[in-house]
């Protein structure tokens, strides 16, 4: 298993031009946010689509 010290040592070895890329990568990995609660929209079609083949109707 890799420790924080080993990661820090490897980052210290990086040339200056790669530090921004490494920082952006680390921020992207650690910045994973919780997904927002997405709600499905509901619509009442009042039975219009009960006997309809939706796939074929979509291509008409």
DSSP file (Angstrom, degrees, kcal/mol; ACC not computed):
  #  RESIDUE AA STRUCTURE BP1 BP2  ACC     N-H-->O    O-->H-N    N-H-->O    O-->H-N    TCO  KAPPA ALPHA  PHI   PSI    X-CA   Y-CA   Z-CA
    1    1 A X              0   0    0      0, 0.0     2,-0.4     0, 0.0     0, 0.0   0.000 360.0 360.0 360.0 143.7    0.0    0.0    0.0
    2    2 A X        -     0   0    0      4,-0.0     2,-0.2     3,-0.0     3,-0.0  -0.689 360.0-149.4 -89.2 135.6    1.2    3.5   -0.8
    3    3 A X     >  -     0   0    0     -2,-0.4     4,-1.8     1,-0.1     5,-0.2  -0.572  26.5-110.7 -99.5 166.9    1.6    6.0    2.0
    4    4 A X  H  > S+     0   0    0      1,-0.2     4,-2.7     2,-0.2     5,-0.2   0.862 117.9  57.0 -62.5 -36.3    1.2    9.7    2.0
    5    5 A X  H  > S+     0   0    0      1,-0.2     4,-2.3     2,-0.2    -1,-0.2   0.895 105.1  50.4 -63.8 -39.9    4.9   10.1    2.5
    6    6 A X  H  > S+     0   0    0      2,-0.2     4,-1.9     1,-0.2    -1,-0.2   0.897 111.7  48.1 -65.2 -39.4    5.7    8.1   -0.6
    7    7 A X  H  X S+     0   0    0     -4,-1.8     4,-2.3     2,-0.2    -2,-0.2   0.916 110.9  50.8 -65.8 -42.9    3.3   10.2   -2.6
    8    8 A X  H  X S+     0   0    0     -4,-2.7     4,-2.2     1,-0.2    -2,-0.2   0.891 108.7  52.0 -62.6 -39.4    4.9   13.4   -1.3
    9    9 A X  H  X S+     0   0    0     -4,-2.3     4,-1.1     1,-0.2    -1,-0.2   0.909 110.8  47.6 -63.1 -42.1    8.4   12.2   -2.1
   10   10 A X  H  X S+     0   0    0     -4,-1.9     4,-0.6     1,-0.2    -2,-0.2   0.874 111.0  50.8 -68.0 -37.0    7.3   11.5   -5.7
   11   11 A X  H >< S+     0   0    0     -4,-2.3     3,-1.0     1,-0.2    -1,-0.2   0.885 106.3  55.7 -67.6 -37.6    5.6   14.8   -6.0
   12   12 A X  H 3< S+     0   0    0     -4,-2.2    -1,-0.2     1,-0.2    -2,-0.2   0.789 104.0  55.4 -63.5 -27.0    8.8   16.5   -4.8
   13   13 A X  H 3< S+     0   0    0     -4,-1.1    -1,-0.2    -3,-0.2    -2,-0.2   0.659  85.8 106.0 -79.5 -16.3   10.7   14.8   -7.6
   14   14 A X  S << S-     0   0    0     -3,-1.0     5,-0.1    -4,-0.6     2,-0.1  -0.319  76.5-112.7 -67.5 144.2    8.5   16.2  -10.3
   15   15 A X    >>  -     0   0    0      1,-0.1     3,-1.5     3,-0.0     4,-0.6  -0.366  31.4-107.2 -70.0 159.1    9.8   19.0  -12.5
   16   16 A X  H >> S+     0   0    0      1,-0.3     3,-0.8     2,-0.2     4,-0.6   0.817 116.1  60.0 -60.1 -33.3    8.1   22.4  -12.1
   17   17 A X  H 34 S+     0   0    0      1,-0.2     4,-0.3     2,-0.1    -1,-0.3   0.720 106.9  47.2 -71.4 -18.3    6.2   22.2  -15.4
   18   18 A X  H <> S+     0   0    0     -3,-1.5     4,-2.4     1,-0.1    -1,-0.2   0.526  89.4  83.8 -96.8  -7.1    4.4   19.0  -14.3
   19   19 A X  H <X S+     0   0    0     -3,-0.8     4,-2.7    -4,-0.6     5,-0.2   0.890  88.6  52.2 -64.4 -38.8    3.4   20.3  -10.9
   20   20 A X  H  X S+     0   0    0     -4,-0.6     4,-2.5     2,-0.2    -1,-0.2   0.903 110.8  47.8 -64.2 -39.8    0.3   22.1  -12.3
   21   21 A X  H  > S+     0   0    0     -4,-0.3     4,-2.3     2,-0.2    -2,-0.2   0.919 112.9  48.0 -66.3 -43.4   -0.8   18.9  -14.0
   22   22 A X  H  X S+     0   0    0     -4,-2.4     4,-2.5     2,-0.2    -2,-0.2   0.901 112.6  49.3 -63.9 -40.7   -0.3   16.8  -10.9
   23   23 A X  H  X S+     0   0    0     -4,-2.7     4,-2.7     2,-0.2     5,-0.2   0.927 111.3  48.7 -64.6 -44.6   -2.1   19.4   -8.8
   24   24 A X  H  X S+     0   0    0     -4,-2.5     4,-2.0     1,-0.2    -2,-0.2   0.894 112.0  49.9 -62.6 -39.5   -5.1   19.4  -11.2
   25   25 A X  H  X S+     0   0    0     -4,-2.3     4,-2.3     2,-0.2    -2,-0.2   0.930 112.2  46.6 -64.1 -46.1   -5.2   15.6  -11.2
   26   26 A X  H  X S+     0   0    0     -4,-2.5     4,-2.7     1,-0.2     5,-0.2   0.894 112.2  50.3 -65.0 -39.7   -5.2   15.4   -7.4
   27   27 A X  H  X S+     0   0    0     -4,-2.7     4,-1.6     1,-0.2    -1,-0.2   0.882 110.6  50.7 -64.7 -37.1   -7.8   18.1   -7.1
   28   28 A X  H  < S+     0   0    0     -4,-2.0    -2,-0.2    -5,-0.2    -1,-0.2   0.904 113.3  44.7 -66.9 -41.4  -10.0   16.2   -9.6
   29   29 A X  H >< S+     0   0    0     -4,-2.3     3,-0.8     1,-0.2    -2,-0.2   0.931 120.7  38.4 -68.8 -46.0   -9.6   13.0   -7.7
   30   30 A X  H 3< S+     0   0    0     -4,-2.7    -1,-0.2     1,-0.2    -2,-0.2   0.667 106.7  67.3 -81.4 -15.6  -10.2   14.4   -4.2
   31   31 A X  T 3<  +     0   0    0     -4,-1.6     2,-0.4    -5,-0.2    -1,-0.2   0.185  62.8 139.2 -91.8  18.7  -12.9   16.8   -5.4
   32   32 A X    <   -     0   0    0     -3,-0.8     2,-0.2     1,-0.1    -3,-0.1  -0.494  42.3-151.8 -65.7 119.9  -15.4   14.2   -6.3
   33   33 A X        -     0   0    0     -2,-0.4     2,-0.2     1,-0.1     3,-0.1  -0.546  20.4 -95.7 -94.9 158.4  -18.7   15.6   -5.0
   34   34 A X        -     0   0    0     -2,-0.2     2,-0.2     1,-0.1    -1,-0.1  -0.475  48.8-105.8 -67.3 140.0  -21.7   13.9   -3.9
   35   35 A X        -     0   0    0     -2,-0.2    -1,-0.1     1,-0.1     2,-0.1  -0.452  36.7-115.1 -69.3 139.8  -24.2   13.5   -6.6
   36   36 A X        -     0   0    0     -2,-0.2     2,-0.9     1,-0.1    -1,-0.1  -0.403  34.0 -98.1 -73.5 152.8  -27.1   15.8   -6.2
   37   37 A X        -     0   0    0     -2,-0.1     2,-0.5    -3,-0.1    -1,-0.1  -0.610  44.1-163.1 -74.8 106.8  -30.5   14.3   -5.6
   38   38 A X        -     0   0    0     -2,-0.9     2,-0.4    -3,-0.0    -1,-0.0  -0.810   2.6-152.4 -97.4 128.8  -32.1   14.3   -9.1
   39   39 A X        -     0   0    0     -2,-0.5     2,-0.2     1,-0.0    -2,-0.0  -0.811  15.1-123.2-101.6 139.5  -35.8   13.8   -9.2
   40   40 A X        -     0   0    0     -2,-0.4     2,-0.4     1,-0.1    -1,-0.0  -0.547  26.7-121.9 -74.5 141.9  -37.6   12.3  -12.2
   41   41 A X        -     0   0    0     -2,-0.2     2,-0.4     2,-0.0    -1,-0.1  -0.684  27.2-152.1 -82.6 140.8  -40.3   14.4  -13.7
   42   42 A X        -     0   0    0     -2,-0.4     2,-0.4     2,-0.0    -1,-0.0  -0.927  13.9-177.5-117.3 139.5  -43.6   12.8  -13.7
   43   43 A X        -     0   0    0     -2,-0.4     2,-0.8     0, 0.0     3,-0.0  -0.985  22.5-136.7-133.3 144.7  -46.4   13.4  -16.2
   44   44 A X        +     0   0    0     -2,-0.4    -2,-0.0     1,-0.1     0, 0.0  -0.889  19.4 177.8-103.6 108.9  -49.9   12.0  -16.3
   45   45 A X    >   -     0   0    0     -2,-0.8     3,-1.6     0, 0.0    -1,-0.1   0.377  41.7-127.1 -90.8   4.4  -50.8   11.0  -19.9
   46   46 A X  T 3   -     0   0    0      1,-0.3    -2,-0.1     2,-0.1     4,-0.0   0.848  67.5 -53.2  53.9  42.2  -54.2    9.7  -18.7
   47   47 A X  T >  S+     0   0    0      1,-0.1     3,-1.2     3,-0.0     4,-0.4   0.520 101.3 128.8  80.2   5.5  -53.7    6.3  -20.4
   48   48 A X  T <  S+     0   0    0     -3,-1.6     3,-0.2     1,-0.2    -2,-0.1   0.809  78.3  40.3 -64.8 -29.5  -52.9    7.6  -23.9
   49   49 A X  T >  S+     0   0    0      1,-0.2     3,-0.7     2,-0.1    -1,-0.2   0.286  84.4 101.4-104.0   9.8  -49.8    5.5  -24.1
   50   50 A X  T <  S+     0   0    0     -3,-1.2    -1,-0.2     1,-0.2    -2,-0.1   0.907  96.7  24.8 -62.8 -42.5  -51.1    2.3  -22.5
   51   51 A X  T 3  S+     0   0    0     -4,-0.4     2,-0.4    -3,-0.2    -1,-0.2   0.162 102.3 106.3-108.8  17.6  -51.7    0.5  -25.8
   52   52 A X  S <  S-     0   0    0     -3,-0.7     2,-1.1     4,-0.0     3,-0.1  -0.804  70.8-129.8-101.9 136.6  -49.1    2.3  -27.9
   53   53 A X     >  -     0   0    0     -2,-0.4     4,-2.1     1,-0.2     5,-0.2  -0.763  24.2-163.2 -80.6 104.7  -45.8    0.9  -29.0
   54   54 A X  H  > S+     0   0    0     -2,-1.1     4,-1.8     1,-0.2    -1,-0.2   0.843  81.3  57.3 -64.9 -36.1  -43.6    3.8  -27.8
   55   55 A X  H  > S+     0   0    0      1,-0.2     4,-0.9     2,-0.2    -1,-0.2   0.941 111.2  40.7 -61.9 -48.0  -40.6    2.9  -29.9
   56   56 A X  H  4 S+     0   0    0      1,-0.2     3,-0.5     2,-0.2     4,-0.3   0.870 114.1  54.1 -70.3 -33.7  -42.5    2.9  -33.2
   57   57 A X  H >< S+     0   0    0     -4,-2.1     3,-0.8     1,-0.2    -1,-0.2   0.810 101.8  59.8 -67.7 -28.7  -44.4    6.1  -32.2
   58   58 A X  H 3< S+     0   0    0     -4,-1.8    -1,-0.2     1,-0.2    -2,-0.2   0.799 104.3  49.4 -70.3 -28.0  -41.1    7.8  -31.5
   59   59 A X  T 3<        0   0    0     -4,-0.9    -1,-0.2    -3,-0.5    -2,-0.2   0.447 360.0 360.0 -92.0  -0.2  -39.9    7.4  -35.1
   60   60 A X    <         0   0    0     -3,-0.8    -1,-0.2    -4,-0.3    -2,-0.1   0.466 360.0 360.0 -82.1 360.0  -43.1    8.7  -36.7
